[in-house]
């Protein structure tokens, strides 16, 4: 096995674990030049094993939803940064509604230090996280549970959420296209998200 092949395998292993890495991180990690890393990335991208991003590389994205366990690892530092900024906007004693997604789950973790939140969610993972704080009231919408991510979807969830008015709606999405449109994979999830927006003051 050549050094280049070993480096390619190590790079793929790193991306499988982390989801994304910058050119700078990779040059330091592998003690090679940025040109070498870019050449590695181009080779692996040509094989469909990675996807180039501005300033870095990640696992390939597709038009199909990535498995939940993989999505939890993708762009994790960025998700945590979003979550911290979001948590700073939420005041103690607020009512919030959080929908599905690995980023919204990071928001739930970031909110655990708050006091007296009233939480409405259609995400069983968020409910389990938020229930760790005994000062929170956690209410879970009823409906159909998706096996792969424990999200609750369907008309029952929508109708349940419509019974509430909350201070903040925290909505995750699957992607943003080049025109700035927000995208998702499951129309039922989109319907619940729209309902949350309608029932949220902010």
C-alpha positions, 0 to 999 in steps of 0.5 A: 500500500502506498503512502497516498493510498494510506492517506486516502484511507485515513482521510476517509476514516476521519470524515466518517467520524467527523463528517467534515474537515478543513484543508488546514486541518488535513495538512496539519494532520497528515503533514503534507502541503495544501496542494497534496491535500487538494489533489487527494480530495480531487481524486476521492471526489472523482471516485464519489467518495467525498464532496468538496466544499469551500475550504474543506471536504466532507462526506458526499451529500445526496438527494436522499436523506442520510442515515440518522446516525451519520447525520449526527456526526456531520458538521457537529462543531457547526451544529454546536455553534448554531445551538449555542447562539440559539440558546442565547436567544431563549430566555428563562421561562419561555415556551418553545417548540422544537421539531426534528433534526440533529441540529435541533437536538444540539439546541436541546442540549444547549438549553439544558442550563436554562430554567423553567422552560415549557417545551413542546416537541414532535421529536422523542430524542429532544423530549428525552434530552429536555426531560433531564432538566427537572425544571422543564415541562416537556410535552410530546405531540402524538402521531406516527413515530418514524423508526429511523430518527424517532420523529413524530409526524402526521396529522395528529401531530399537526393538530396537537401542536395547533392547540398551543402558542409558543414564544419560540419555534425552533425548526431544523431543515435538511438543506438550503439550495442555491436560491436560498429555498429551505429543503426537506425530504418528507412532506409530512415533516414539512407540514408539521414544521409549517404548523410550528411556524404558525403557532410560534411568536418568533 
